[in-house]
């Protein structure tokens, strides 16, 4: 069932361009709106935050740069997932949007699972949009990786299917943190990757301390525009008590090489457990290299610096990017190495030789003595590297009642050697208004894409103090 939702913008918010030091950006445009799932009673037990949107992702159509498609979790639950996923399509570069309920959950009338999570969308050179989800039940352990495609710029979704299904009684498997990447030069070709947690317990969220858990990386591809997907296969085969998470492919359009980046988690389970790693394939995913470690991922997590309350972020999710003109690789992640392990900031490393060697990690964010988190990274047509992220720099010592949060963009015009030209995109807003899902939660990631020399951040912020409409999704444009 497709559900179209009329657009309602906050009064006074337009896409008018504002000057910034050394660049320009646009006032954020409201993308999300009232929940289409508000009357849905499916989902199981827990607390559901109606009208709360989290974890947005975005893609620009290379066949029509005015067409942008974003997606997010709609009506987040406190104990995992959301009532469903919603997408939004723009045909004027992000000035106006049309919202569509995506067919990934029972509330949307699509796949019959109670909840959906981890929205992802990517668009191929012919304009075909590929979207994927984790769809699952709360009342039992049935779950799947769902896939659907759009041929009309995101106005409708079709060919909805599951790439992998693990329904009862296969209770030891849970598919997690999937992503999809369209080949930038080959129409009809896209790649999906995810981790599948294997744990001998009845909890769909595998216990990282369970003696026999493992979490290999799975891969599937479509060669016919999403009509069919290849049988899933393991491309990172982890032993007992090791897993991957945050798998994401980037493609070198010149050589055809696929690079899959992820967090490789191994014991002992402390700050040294996480490693930014990748594998690559030179034969379109038929065979893959062994994992290569780029750097330790020294995240200590994010908390309110004044109260210690947890803030759930993408602290174990590396974010990769590629310069399509040169093939230079970049990866950003949360890391505490720059301040003695006290709090997370944004780290980045780059490779100019196809991943054979990597630069020492550098700090991307402006240092403020406060956490910086949820980086997104992309490279524009001019080779400028852009990174967006949140931080708590405007939290005043002694403030325990609110948690002021701001959204920023910074860039590098020297191949990632240094970053500057910081722009303030949004905030301050109160993080404590966000849904609480094992911590105040805006998502494990935000969207960021490029349009020629410009960037398009796609992000969530809270409506401070408004518990009836805790969060919304916004879009803006940035020209460094």
C-alpha positions in Angstrom: 0.0 0.0 0.0 1.4 3.4 -1.0 0.4 6.2 1.3 1.0 9.8 0.1 1.2 12.5 2.7 0.7 16.2 2.0 3.7 18.4 2.7 3.5 20.9 5.5 6.5 23.1 6.1 7.2 25.1 9.2 6.1 28.7 8.4 9.1 31.0 7.8 11.5 28.2 6.8 12.6 28.4 3.2 15.6 27.3 1.1 17.0 30.8 1.0 20.7 30.9 0.9 22.6 32.3 3.9 26.2 33.5 3.7 28.8 31.7 5.8 32.5 32.3 6.3 34.2 31.0 3.1 31.0 29.3 1.9 27.2 29.3 1.9 24.4 27.1 3.2 20.6 27.1 3.1 18.2 27.4 5.9 17.0 23.8 6.8 13.7 22.7 5.2 11.4 20.5 7.1 11.0 17.1 5.4 9.0 14.9 7.8 5.5 15.4 9.1 2.6 13.7 11.0 3.0 9.9 11.3 1.1 7.9 8.8 1.2 5.0 11.3 -0.3 6.8 14.3 -3.4 4.4 14.3 -1.4 1.2 13.9 -1.7 -1.1 16.9 0.9 -3.7 15.8 4.4 -3.8 17.1 4.4 -5.7 20.3 5.4 -4.5 23.8 7.4 -1.4 24.7 7.0 2.3 24.4 6.4 3.8 21.0 7.2 7.5 20.3 4.5 8.4 17.8 5.6 11.2 15.4 9.3 10.6 16.2 11.5 10.3 13.2 15.1 9.1 13.5 18.0 7.7 11.5 17.6 9.4 8.1 19.5 8.5 4.9 19.5 10.3 1.6 20.5 9.8 -2.1 20.7 12.2 -5.0 19.6 10.8 -8.4 22.6 11.0 -10.8 20.2 10.9 -13.8 18.3 13.9 -12.5 20.2 16.0 -9.9 17.0 17.8 -8.9 15.6 14.5 -7.7 16.5 13.6 -4.1 15.1 10.6 -2.1 15.4 10.4 1.7 14.2 7.7 4.2 13.9 7.4 8.0 12.5 5.4 10.8 9.0 6.5 11.7 7.5 6.2 15.2 10.6 4.8 17.0 10.1 2.1 19.7 12.3 2.3 22.9 13.3 -1.4 22.6 14.1 -1.6 18.9 13.0 -0.5 15.5 10.0 1.6 14.5 6.4 1.1 13.3 7.8 1.5 9.8 10.0 3.4 7.4 8.9 6.5 5.5 10.6 8.0 2.4 10.4 11.5 0.9 11.0 12.5 -2.7 12.0 15.9 -3.9 12.1 17.1 -7.6 13.4 20.6 -6.9 16.7 19.9 -5.1 15.2 19.6 -1.7 12.9 22.7 -1.6 9.7 20.7 -1.3 9.0 17.0 -0.5 6.4 14.3 -1.0 6.3 11.7 1.7 5.6 8.0 1.1 5.1 5.1 3.6 7.6 2.4 2.5 6.3 -1.2 2.2 8.6 -2.7 4.9 6.3 -3.4 7.8 2.7 -4.4 8.7 1.8 -0.9 9.6 2.6 0.2 6.0 0.7 -2.7 4.5 3.9 -4.2 3.0 6.1 -7.0 4.5 4.2 -8.5 7.4 6.7 -7.8 10.1 5.8 -5.8 13.2 8.7 -3.3 13.0 11.3 -2.0 10.6 14.7 -0.3 11.0 17.9 0.8 9.4 16.6 2.7 6.3 18.9 2.9 3.4 18.5 4.2 -0.2 20.9 4.4 -3.2 20.2 5.5 -6.8 21.8 4.0 -9.9 22.9 5.9 -13.1 19.5 5.1 -14.8 17.6 6.7 -11.9 16.5 3.4 -10.3 16.3 3.8 -6.6 17.1 0.8 -4.3 15.9 0.8 -0.7 16.5 -1.8 2.0 15.4 -2.4 5.6 15.7 -4.7 8.6 12.2 -5.9 9.1 11.4 -8.0 12.2 8.9 -9.0 14.9 9.0 -8.0 18.5 6.7 -10.9 19.7 9.1 -13.5 18.2 12.5 -13.7 16.5 11.3 -13.6 12.9 13.3 -11.1 10.8 14.5 -10.4 7.3 16.4 -8.0 5.1 13.8 -6.3 2.9 14.3 -4.7 -0.5 12.2 -2.5 -2.8 12.9 -0.3 -5.8 11.5 2.9 -7.3 11.5 3.8 -11.0 9.8 7.2 -10.6 12.1 9.2 -8.4 10.7 7.8 -5.1 6.9 8.5 -5.7 6.1 4.7 -5.6 7.9 1.6 -4.5 7.7 -1.8 -6.2 9.2 -5.3 -6.5 9.2 -5.5 -2.6 10.9 -8.7 -1.5 13.1 -10.2 1.1 16.8 -10.8 0.3 17.2 -13.1 3.3 14.5 -14.4 5.7 15.1 -15.9 9.2 11.7 -16.7 10.6 10.8 -18.9 13.5 12.0 -21.4 14.5 15.5 -20.1 13.4 15.7 -18.1 16.6 19.5 -17.9 16.8 19.8 -15.6 13.7 19.2 -11.9 13.5 20.1 -9.8 10.4 21.3 -6.3 11.3 22.6 -3.1 10.0 22.1 -3.6 6.3 23.0 -1.1 3.5 22.6 -1.0 -0.2 24.9 0.6 -2.9 24.0 1.2 -6.5 26.8 0.8 -9.0 27.6 4.3 -10.1 28.3 3.3 -13.7 26.3 0.1 -14.4 22.5 0.5 -14.7 20.5 -2.2 -12.9 23.3 -3.3 -10.6 23.3 -2.8 -6.8 24.9 -4.5 -3.8 23.5 -5.2 -0.3 25.6 -6.1 2.8 24.7 -6.8 6.4 25.8 -8.7 9.4 23.9 -11.8 10.6 24.1 -12.3 14.4 24.1 -15.9 15.4 23.5 -16.4 19.1 22.1 -19.4 21.0 19.4 -17.4 22.9 15.9 -16.2 22.3 16.8 -12.5 22.2 16.8 -11.0 18.7 19.6 -8.7 19.8 22.6 -10.9 20.1 24.5 -10.6 23.4 28.1 -9.6 22.6 29.2 -11.5 25.7 27.4 -14.7 24.9 30.0 -17.5 24.7 29.1 -18.8 21.2 27.9 -15.7 19.3 29.3 -14.7 15.9 28.4 -12.2 13.3 29.6 -12.8 9.7 29.0 -10.3 6.9 26.6 -11.3 4.2 26.4 -10.1 0.6 23.8 -10.1 -2.2 23.5 -8.3 -5.5 21.0 -7.5 -8.2 21.9 -7.4 -11.8 18.3 -6.7 -13.1 17.3 -3.5 -11.4 16.0 -5.1 -8.2 13.7 -7.7 -9.8 15.8 -10.5 -8.3 18.7 -10.7 -5.8 21.4 -13.3 -5.7 21.4 -15.9 -2.9 23.1 -14.4 0.2 26.7 -15.5 0.8 29.2 -14.9 3.6 32.0 -12.5 2.6 33.6 -12.0 6.1 33.5 -15.3 7.8 34.0 -14.6 11.5 34.9 -17.2 14.2 33.2 -17.6 17.5 33.0 -14.4 19.6 33.8 -12.1 16.6 31.4 -10.1 14.5 31.2 -7.3 12.0 28.7 -4.3 12.0 28.1 -1.3 9.9 28.9 -2.9 6.6 28.8 -0.4 3.7 30.1 -0.7 0.1 31.6 2.1 -2.0 32.4 1.5 -5.7 35.4 2.7 -7.7 33.6 3.5 -11.0 36.8 3.6 -12.9 38.2 0.2 -12.0 35.0 -1.5 -10.9 36.5 -2.4 -7.5 34.1 -2.9 -4.6 35.2 -1.8 -1.1 33.2 -3.0 1.9 34.0 -1.1 5.1 32.9 -2.3 8.6 33.7 -2.5 12.3 35.5 -5.7 13.1 34.7 -6.6 16.7 36.9 -9.1 18.6 37.6 -9.9 22.2 38.7 -8.6 24.7 35.5 -6.5 24.8 36.8 -3.2 25.8 38.0 0.0 24.0 40.4 -2.2 21.9 37.7 -4.5 20.7 36.7 -2.3 17.7 38.6 -1.9 14.5 37.9 0.0 11.3 38.4 -2.6 8.6 37.6 -3.3 4.9 37.6 -6.0 2.3 37.6 -5.5 -1.5 36.5 -7.3 -4.6 37.8 -6.9 -8.1 35.4 -9.3 -9.8 32.0 -7.7 -8.9 31.6 -9.4 -5.6 32.4 -13.0 -6.7 35.5 -13.2 -4.5 36.8 -10.9 -1.7 40.1 -10.2 0.0 40.7 -10.9 3.7 39.9 -8.1 6.1 42.5 -5.4 6.4 42.6 -3.2 9.5 42.8 0.6 9.0 42.8 1.7 12.6 41.5 1.0 16.1 38.0 2.5 16.6 38.5 3.9 20.1 35.0 5.0 20.9 34.0 5.3 24.5 30.4 6.0 23.7 28.5 9.3 24.3 26.9 10.5 27.5 25.6 13.8 28.8 28.8 15.4 30.1 26.9 16.9 33.1 24.7 14.0 34.2 26.2 10.9 32.7 22.9 10.0 31.0 23.5 7.8 27.9 23.2 9.2 24.4 22.9 6.4 21.8 24.9 7.3 18.7 26.7 5.6 15.8 29.7 5.1 18.0 30.7 1.8 16.4 29.7 2.6 12.8 32.4 3.7 10.4 31.3 5.9 7.5 33.2 5.5 4.1 33.3 7.7 1.0 35.1 7.6 -2.3 36.3 10.4 -4.7 34.7 9.2 -8.0 37.2 11.0 -10.1 40.4 9.7 -8.5 39.3 6.6 -6.5 40.8 8.1 -3.2 39.1 6.4 -0.2 38.0 8.0 3.0 36.5 6.7 6.2 35.3 8.6 9.3 34.3 7.3 12.7 33.9 8.3 16.4 37.1 8.1 18.4 38.5 9.2 21.7 42.2 9.1 20.8 42.6 12.9 20.6 41.7 13.6 24.2 43.1 10.7 26.2 40.1 8.5 25.9 37.7 10.8 27.7 35.0 11.4 25.0 34.3 10.7 21.4 35.3 13.0 18.6 35.4 12.6 14.8 38.4 10.8 13.3 39.2 10.2 9.6 41.7 8.3 7.6 42.3 8.2 3.8 44.0 6.1 1.2 45.3 7.1 -2.3 46.4 3.6 -3.3 43.3 1.5 -3.3 43.5 0.7 0.4 47.1 -0.6 0.5 48.1 2.1 2.9 46.2 4.5 5.1 47.0 7.8 6.7 47.2 8.2 10.4 43.8 9.2 11.8 43.2 13.0 12.2 40.6 14.9 14.1 37.9 16.4 11.8 35.7 18.3 14.3 36.6 21.6 15.9 37.8 20.7 19.4 35.5 22.0 22.1 36.1 19.7 25.1 32.7 18.1 24.5 31.7 15.0 22.5 31.3 15.1 18.7 29.4 12.3 17.0 27.5 10.7 14.1 29.8 11.8 11.3 28.7 11.5 7.7 31.3 11.9 4.9 31.1 12.5 1.1 33.4 13.9 -1.7 32.0 16.4 -4.2 32.7 16.7 -7.9 35.6 19.1 -7.2 37.3 16.7 -4.8 36.3 18.6 -1.7 35.6 16.3 1.3 32.6 17.2 3.5 31.8 15.9 6.9 28.7 16.6 9.0 28.3 15.8 12.7 26.7 16.7 16.0 28.4 18.1 19.1 27.7 19.4 22.6 29.9 22.5 22.5 27.1 24.8 23.7 26.4 22.9 26.9 27.2 25.1 29.8 28.8 23.6 32.9 26.2 23.0 35.5 23.3 22.6 33.1 21.7 19.3 34.0 18.1 20.0 32.8 18.8 20.3 29.0 21.4 19.0 26.6 22.0 21.6 23.9 23.0 19.9 20.6 24.2 21.5 17.4 24.7 20.2 13.8 27.9 21.2 11.9 29.6 20.8 8.5 33.3 21.0 7.9 35.3 20.5 4.7 38.7 19.7 3.3 40.1 20.9 0.0 43.5 19.2 0.3 42.5 15.5 0.2 41.7 15.2 3.8 45.0 16.5 5.2 43.1 19.1 7.2 39.6 20.4 7.8 38.1 23.8 8.3 35.5 26.3 7.0 33.1 25.0 9.6 29.4 25.9 9.1 26.7 25.8 11.8 23.7 24.0 10.1 21.3 23.8 13.0 20.7 24.1 16.7 21.0 24.4 19.6 18.2 21.9 20.3 17.6 19.8 23.4 18.8 16.2 22.9 16.8 15.2 26.0 13.6 15.5 24.0 14.7 12.7 21.7 13.2 9.2 22.0 14.9 7.1 24.6 16.1 3.9 23.1 18.9 2.7 25.5 19.8 6.4 25.5 18.6 9.6 23.8 18.4 8.6 20.2 18.5 10.5 16.9 19.9 7.5 15.0 23.1 5.6 14.3 23.7 7.7 11.2 22.6 10.8 9.2 22.4 11.3 5.4 24.8 13.3 3.3 25.1 13.3 -0.5 26.5 15.7 -3.2 25.1 17.6 -6.1 28.0 18.6 -8.3 30.1 20.9 -6.0 27.4 21.2 -3.3 26.5 18.9 -0.4 23.1 17.9 0.8 22.9 17.1 4.6 19.8 15.2 5.6 19.5 15.0 9.4 17.3 14.7 12.5 16.9 17.2 15.3 14.5 17.5 18.3 11.6 19.8 18.7 12.8 20.9 22.1 10.3 20.1 24.9 7.6 18.9 22.5 6.8 15.4 23.6 4.0 15.0 21.1 6.4 15.5 18.2 9.8 14.8 19.6 11.9 14.9 16.4 11.8 15.8 12.7 13.9 15.3 9.6 15.4 18.3 7.8 17.4 18.9 4.6 19.7 21.7 3.6 22.4 22.5 1.0 26.0 23.5 1.6 28.5 25.0 -0.8 32.0 25.1 0.8 
